[in-house]
Amino acid sequence: MIAIDTNVLVRFLVQDDKKQSRIVYNRFKQAEAEHQRLFIPLIVVLETIWVLKSAYEMPRDKILYSIENLMQMPILDFEADHVLTSFLLSGKTHKTDLPDLLIAHAAEAAGCDEIITFDKKASRFRLFNLLK
């Protein structure tokens, strides 16, 4: 299996570099034609969220929509897709920053009962406990 790096995923979503965007599109079409699956590690999703928010100032709902659409592509195989499904659901109902939500759902799936943090905003979401 072949994995995808963050910059490839961002080029596909944002289309800010026409040449690289076309290369990604062609590679995805090749994978589709060859019935190939491309792997997306959870950390790539986290980085993608961060890049879309900080570098491209993409609104939260559009980030969630983009990830949801990616998860529906048959050529893409996401690490811990059940974590992403939970993340997407809570991302629509909670105001916690998206990276923090993804961390919470990944930790919960790994069997963690809590996450200790200095982040006061994150500590408003279940699982996060403010370290004092």
C-alpha positions in Angstrom: 0.0 0.0 0.0 1.1 3.6 -0.7 0.6 6.4 1.9 -0.2 10.0 1.1 1.6 12.9 2.7 -0.1 16.1 3.9 1.1 18.3 1.1 -0.5 15.9 -1.5 -3.8 16.0 0.3 -3.7 19.8 0.7 -2.9 20.2 -3.1 -5.9 18.0 -3.9 -8.2 20.0 -1.6 -7.1 23.5 -2.2 -5.9 23.4 -5.8 -3.6 26.3 -5.2 -0.8 24.9 -7.4 -2.2 23.9 -10.8 0.6 21.7 -11.8 0.8 19.8 -8.5 -3.0 19.6 -8.3 -3.1 18.0 -11.7 -0.4 15.5 -10.7 -2.4 14.5 -7.6 -5.6 14.2 -9.7 -3.9 12.0 -12.2 -2.4 9.8 -9.5 -5.8 9.4 -7.9 -7.4 8.5 -11.2 -4.6 5.9 -11.7 -5.3 4.4 -8.3 -9.0 4.2 -9.2 -8.3 2.5 -12.6 -5.9 0.0 -10.9 -8.2 -0.6 -7.9 -5.5 0.6 -5.7 -6.0 2.0 -2.1 -4.0 4.9 -0.9 -3.4 5.1 2.9 -3.9 8.3 4.9 -2.3 8.2 8.4 -4.2 10.0 11.2 -1.3 12.4 11.7 -1.8 13.5 8.0 -5.4 14.3 8.8 -4.3 16.3 11.8 -1.7 18.2 9.8 -4.2 18.8 7.0 -6.7 20.4 9.5 -4.0 22.6 10.8 -2.8 23.7 7.4 -6.3 24.4 6.1 -7.1 26.5 9.1 -3.8 28.4 9.6 -2.4 28.8 6.1 -5.6 28.9 4.1 -8.0 30.3 6.7 -10.6 27.7 5.7 -13.7 27.9 7.8 -14.4 25.0 10.2 -17.5 23.7 8.4 -15.6 23.6 5.1 -12.7 21.6 6.7 -15.2 19.1 8.2 -17.0 18.9 4.8 -13.7 18.3 3.0 -12.6 15.5 5.3 -16.0 13.9 5.1 -15.9 13.9 1.3 -12.4 12.5 1.3 -13.6 9.6 3.5 -16.2 8.8 0.9 -13.6 8.3 -1.8 -13.1 4.6 -2.5 -9.4 4.8 -3.2 -8.6 6.3 0.2 -8.0 4.2 3.2 -7.9 6.1 6.5 -6.1 5.0 9.6 -8.6 4.7 12.4 -11.6 5.7 10.2 -13.9 5.0 13.2 -12.0 7.8 15.0 -12.5 10.2 12.1 -16.2 9.3 12.0 -16.6 10.2 15.7 -14.5 13.3 15.2 -16.7 14.5 12.3 -19.8 14.0 14.3 -18.5 15.9 17.4 -16.9 18.6 15.1 -20.4 19.6 14.0 -21.8 19.9 17.5 -18.8 21.1 19.7 -16.9 24.3 19.4 -13.6 22.8 20.5 -10.7 23.4 18.1 -10.7 20.6 15.5 -7.1 19.4 16.2 -8.0 19.0 19.9 -11.2 17.1 19.0 -9.2 14.7 16.8 -6.7 14.2 19.6 -9.5 13.5 22.0 -11.2 10.9 19.8 -7.9 9.2 19.0 -7.0 9.0 22.7 -10.4 7.7 23.6 -10.1 5.0 20.9 -6.8 4.0 22.3 -8.5 3.4 25.7 -7.5 6.6 27.5 -9.9 7.9 30.2 -8.6 11.5 30.1 -6.1 13.8 28.5 -4.2 16.2 30.7 -3.6 19.6 29.2 -2.6 23.2 29.9 -5.1 24.3 27.2 -8.0 26.0 29.0 -10.2 26.0 25.9 -9.6 22.3 25.2 -10.3 21.5 28.8 -14.0 22.4 28.2 -14.4 19.2 26.1 -14.9 15.9 27.8 -11.7 13.8 28.3 -9.5 16.9 28.6 -8.6 17.8 32.2 -6.8 21.0 33.0 -3.4 20.3 34.6 -2.9 22.7 37.5 
